[in-house]
Amino acid sequence: MKYYSRPFILIALFISWTPLTYAQEDSPVTSLNTINIAVGKISEKYLSYMSTVAHNNNKAKKAQKKRDEMLNQIIDSRADVMGVPGYKGDKSLKEATLEYLNLTHDVMNENYAKIVNLEEIAEQSYDNMEAYLLMQKAVNDKMNDANEKRHLKTKEYCSKYNIELIDKGDELSRKMKKLNDVSEYQNEIYLIFFKCSVQENNLLETMNTKNVTSLEQIKNAMVKYADEGLAKLDTIKGYNGDMLLKNACRSAMEFFKSEADKLSVITDFFMKEEAFEKIKKNFETNPSARDNKTEIDNYNKAVNEVNQASRQYNQTNQQLYEKRKKIYENWNNAVKTYMDRNIPYAK
């Protein structure tokens, strides 16, 4: 399997708060502000965690540290919300927020662990990778629904106590929204790339077996998926005009097609090699063959053919290796640049 940039685990925590007008103590605004500030701190920790994951490949310890900080903040924020008495005994917003925070904690523990486990087998097949990304989406939809429910409770609370909401969209909320959009776009392009890459990996592994029939089957699948990928890319726009990731994927699809087209050189060598081994065995085990001009001519012809096929095989393999290396480097660099351009950095 090639080493290439993969999607990062994203759990959508669109926890945002709405700035409110100043209010005196013992007012409905006081309870609301306390809850929103407590919840908002989680967003800051989560953004820091996701920034670390997106910009630091293979730095699991650093990412885990950030995730632990976020989980600790969820616990602290939950304690802060639990301490809110509620205005005139009204605990509706408090209870809705606690329900949301409990779900958030469960998602970042149990659901996150399931996603991590699925990630370990995701690269074994396209179906596994698709299931991995779909599970992320399902968890994200669950979180978004819960967040929307909390938001509606907030609106009901404000309407009940005549509180004017000042919904001007803070910077943190914009960053959180962008994080999700960037991830969804990358996943869409990545699945196109991955589907064909899996077949190429199968091709390289099957070449070791020299099974011509299997190689032809994989070749046909590669061409099919590459054509499908190119057609799908035609329907996808760049992310906010950024065509880098899309173009890198297109280059990969074009390479996979050209690689499949050159497979005939590989299979031709395997077949000539197999035919030569039979002629060689007959020639070496049959003493009369060495005195037979026809047998000698057939042997020498087979030697020339297998040597020529071998030279073409080695030359083609080297060319494909160099192009393959550039394609994967181009993909990895495109993903890194795409992340650097579009994922906000956080401390």
Protein Blocks (a to p, Z undefined) as FASTA:
>chain_A
ZZddddddddddddcddddddddehifklmmmmmmmmmmmmmmmmmmmmmmmmmmghilk
lmmmmmmmmmmmmmmmmmmmmmpnbgghiaklmmmmmmmmmmmmmmmmmmmmmmmmmmmm
mmmpmklmmmmmmmmmmmmmmmmmmmmmmmmmmmmmmmmnopacddehpaklmmmmmmmm
mmmmmmmmmmmmmmmmmmmmmmmmmmmnopaklmmmmmmmmmmmmmmmmmmmmmpcceeh
iaklmmmmmmmmmmmmmmmmmmmmmmmmmmmmmmmmmmmmmmmmmmklmmpmklmmmmmm
mmmmmmmmmmmmmmmmmmmmmmmmmmmmmmmmmmmmmmmmmmccdZZ
